[in-house]
Amino acid sequence: MATTPRQRVLDAVNHRQPDVCPWQIDLTIDAHDHVAAALQDPDFTSKIGNHLAGCEDGYFTEVEPGFWQDQFGIVWNRTIDKDIGNVQTLLLPEASLAHYRFPQPDMARNAAMYERVLADNPDKFTMAGVGFSMYERAWTLRGMENLLSDMILEPHFVDALMDRILEYNLQVIDHLLEYPFDCVRFGDDWGDQRGVMMGAKLWRRFIKPRMAAMYTRVKQSGRYVMQHSCGAVQELFPDLIEIGLDIFNTFQPEVMDVDVCKREYGHHLTFYGGISTQQVLPHYTPDPLRRHIRDMIARIGRDGGYIVAPTHAIPRDVPVENILAFIETVTQQA
C-alpha cells in the first residue's frame, strides 16, 4: 500500500524517518498567477502533491475595490499586497476597550469550511487554525508601535485586550476540536530579522501564558500544535516546547542556524519550512536550488522532524523556473 501524505507527516512529527520527506509549497497570488500562466494550467497546485490541508477562522469582505474588512472590523488595504495588505485605520486609537465591541466567531461558516476541507482531503494531514492568534490580533487593532509602548506604559490594558482575544480564540478552538483535524495551527509573528520584537521578557509576560492556555486545550484533545512565526525567535523554542508545541514554521535559515536548531530542539520539534524566500529562491538558478533542497532534506529531515517548504508563501520575485525546480525536486524524491 502506498504511503499517504498524512502518514508521512505523522511519521515526521513523531520523529520517525518517512519514506520521503513531506512537502508543502504555497504561493502568493502573484507567484501562483505567474506559474499558472507559464504552464497554462490554473489548477496546477492541485497536482503538486502537497501534504497539508488547512483552513482558519475568520473571513474578509470587500468593502470597496482593493479594501477588505475582516470579522474584527479591521479594514485591510490590498491595493499593493494582494494576500494580506496593510491596516487602514486603527480601531483602538486609545489604550481603552470602552468603545470597541468584540465579535463572536461565525460558527456556522466555520463548520461548513471544516466539513469541506476534511471531505476534500482524506489522505492529507489536516489543520484548522487561528490566524492573528494573539500579538498580531492585538496590534492590528491597536497599532504595533502603540501596543509595544502599552506593554511598558499600560500593561493592564494589554492584559485586558489579550484576555478578550484569548476568550474569542478559545471559543473557536473548542468548536474546531469537535472535528477530526490532526492539528491546530496558530499564526502570530513575534520576530523580526534580529530577534523577538518585544523581547523575550515581555513575550513571556504577555503572550506565553495565553498561548499556553490555547495549546493546552488542543493537547488535551490529543491533537498536534503548530505555530507559525516569522523572524529570529529561536530563543523562544524552550518555552514553546515547555507549553506543548509540536511543529514550528517558518524555520528561516537567514535568521537562525538550522543545523543548531535541529541538533538542540529536533527531538521535540518538527521544523516546517527551511527553503529561504529571501536568500535562496529568488537568487539561485535551478540546478543549485535542486542541490540545496536535497541537502536540506538530507540534513534536517534525518530521523524525521522536517516538512520541506519555502519559509513563506513564495513571493512574486521568485522566477517561475525556480518554482518548477522546487516542485520537481520534492515530487521526485527517490
N, C-alpha and C positions, 0 to 999 in steps of 0.2 A: 504494500500500500504506500502510495506517495505521501511524503510528509507535507502537512498543510502549513501555510503561513502561520496560523495560530500556534501550531505545535512548535515551530521554530522559535517564535518569540517566547513561548513558555519555557523552552529549553534554555534560551539565552538568559531570561530573567531568573531562572533557577540555577544559573551558573553551570549548566551542562553544555557541552560542545554540540551545537546543532549540525545537521548535515551540511548546510551552507549558512552563511551569516544572513540573518534577516535584514531587509532594507525598506526604506521609506523615502521616496523622492517627491517632495511637494514643491510647487512652483507658485510664484506670484502671478497675478493676472497677465501682466505684460509678457513675462517669460513663457507662460503657457501659450499665449497667442502667437508668439514668435515660432515656437516649436510646431504648433498645430498648423501654421501656415506653411512651414518648411515640409512637413510630412503630408500636407493636405488631408489631415485627419483630426478633426476637432475632438475626437473621443480617445486620443492616444493614451491618456493617463490610465484608462481602464485596462490597458493591455500591458502595463509595465510590471505587474506583479507585486505592487505594494503590499506590505504585510499588516498594516494597521488600518483601522477604520474607526472614525470617531465623529462626535458632534459635541456641541456645548450649549449650555443655557444661554438664552438671550436672542435678540433679534434687532434688525435695523430696518427703518422705514425711510425711504427717500422723501424728504420734505420739500426739497427744491433740487433742480439739477446739480448733481455733484455733492449734495449735502444730505447726510444720513443721520437719523436720530435713533439712539439705542433705547432699551427698555428703562434706563435710569433717567432719560430725558436729555442726555448729553448729545449735542449735535457735532458730527464729525465732518470736516471739510475734506472731501476726497477728490478734489479737482486736480491734485498733483499725485498723491499716493492713493491709488485705486483700492488697495487692500485694507488699509486701516484708516489713514487720514490723520488730521490734527484737530484737537478740541477747539471748537469755535468760540464758545462762551462758558465761563465758569459758573456753575450753578450754586457754588458755595463761596461767594466773594469775601465773606467774613468767616471767622472761626466760630460758627454757630450753626446748629441744625434747626433752629426755630422756624425757618421759613422754607424748609425742604421736606417733602413727603416721599419716603422711600416706596419703591414699587413692590408689588407682590409677584413672585415668579408665575409665569404663564404655564401652569402645569399641563393643561390640555395640549398646548402647542408642543411642549417638551415630550409628552407621551407619544404623540404622533411621530415626532422626529426619532425618538428612541426606537420605536417599533419598526420604522422604515430602515434605519441603519442596521439593526440586528437581522432583519429579514433579508436585506440585500447582501450581507457579508457573513454568511455562516461559517466560512473557513478562515476568517481573519481574526486577529487579536483586536477586540473591540473596546472602545473607550467612550465614556461620557465625561464631559468636562465642565469646569467652572473657569471661564476666562476672566482676566482682570480680577483675580481672586482675593486680593487684599490691598496691597500698596498701590497697584495700578488703578483699582477702582477708586480708592481714596483720592489719589492725585488727579484723576480725570474729573472728579467733582470739585476739588479744592484748588488745583494747580500745583505743579510739582514743587516750585520754589516755596510757595506758601506752606505746603504740607511739611516739607523738610524743616522750615522755620518753626512750624507749630510743634514739631516733636520736641523742641527745646523750650519754646515760649508758651505753648498752650497744650501741654500733654494730656490734660483731662478732656479737651475737645477731641484730640486724636483718639483717645480711648473710646469715647462715645461714638465717633464716626466709624471706627473699625469694628466695634461691637455690633453696630447696626448692619454693617456689611457681612459680618460673620453670621448674624441671625438670618439674613437673606440666603446666604450660601448654604447653611445647614438645612434649610427647607428644600433647596434644590437637591442637595446630596441625599437626604432621606428619601426623596421621591425617586431619584435615578437608581438608588440601590434596590428598588423594587424590581428592576430589570436585570437580566443576566449579563451585564457587562463584565469584562475581565478586569477592567482598570478604571480608576477615576483620575483624570488629568487636570492639574491646576496650572494656570498660566499667571505669572506675576514676575515681571522683570525687576530684579533687585540690583543688578550690576551695570557698571559702565566698563570701559576698556581698562580701567585701573583698579577697580575693586568694588566693594559694596557701597552703593550710593550714599546711604545714611550711616554707614559704618556698622560693624558687627554689633557693637554695644546697643545701638538704637534698634537694629533689626531684632535682637534678642528681646528687647524691652517691649516692642510694639507688635512685631509680626510673628515671631516664633510661637508664642503661646496660642495664637489664633490659628495658625497653620496646624499646630499640634492637635487642636480640637477637631479640625476637619479631617486630618489624617487618621486620627483615632476612630472617628465614625466610619471611615472607609475600611480600615484594617479590621475592625470588629465584625465586619460583614464578610471577611475572607477575601477581599479584592486587593489588587495591587494599586499602589500610589505612584503616579508620575508627576514630576514637577518640571515645568518649563521656566527657565530664567536665562535671559541673555546676560553676558558680561562675566567679569572675573569674580565669581562668587565661591571659588573653591574653598575659602576659609570657612564657609558655612557647611561643608559636607559632613563633618562630625555631628553638627546639630541636626541636620536633616536625616542622617542615619538614625540618630537617637529617637526622633519622633516618628520614624517609620517609613521613610522614603525608600522606594524600590528602583525607580527609573529616573534618571536625570537627563534632561535635554536643555541646552543645546550642545554643550560639550565643545567649547570653542578653542581650537589649538593656538589661535593667535593671542589668547589671553591666559591660557593655562597649559601646563605641561601634561599632555595627555598620558604619557607613559608613567609619570609620577602618580597621577590620579588613578590609573589602572592598578598600579602596584599597591598604593596606600588604601584605596577605597573600593577596589574592584571585587572584593569578596562580598561586599554589601550592596553595591550599586551596579545597575546596568546603565551603561552610557549610550545615549542615543544622539547621533549627530557626528561630529568629528571631521567632516569634509568642509573646509573653510569657504564660506561665501565671500570673504574679504580678500584673502591672500592666494587662494588656490583656484577656485572655479572660474573667476574672471580672467585669470592671467596665464594659467598653464595651457599648453597645447594638448590635444587629445591623448597622445601616447604617454607623455609624462603623467598626465592625470590618471590614466588607467593604472600605471605603476603605483602611483601614490595611493589610490583607493585600495588596490590589492595589498599594499603594505600595511595600511591601517587595519584592514580586516585581519591580516595575519597577526599583528601585534596586539591590537586592542580586543579582537574577537577570540583570542586564545582562551579556551575553557569557558566560552560563553560570555555573557555580560556585555554584549555590544549589539546595537542596531545601527547599521551604517546608513548615514543620511547626510544631507547638507546641514550646515549649522543653523540654517533658517530656510524658509521657503526661498527657492532660487530666485534671485532678483533679475531685473531686465538687462543688466550689464554683462551677464554670462553668455558667451557665444553659443549658438544653437548646437554646433558640433561638439562642444564640451558637455552639454546636457545629454546628447545622444550617446557620447562616450561613457558617461556615468551610468546611464540605463543599461548599455551593453555590458559593462564590466560587472555590475551586480547580478544581472539576469543570466550571465553565462559563467557563473562560478562553477568550477569543477566539483 
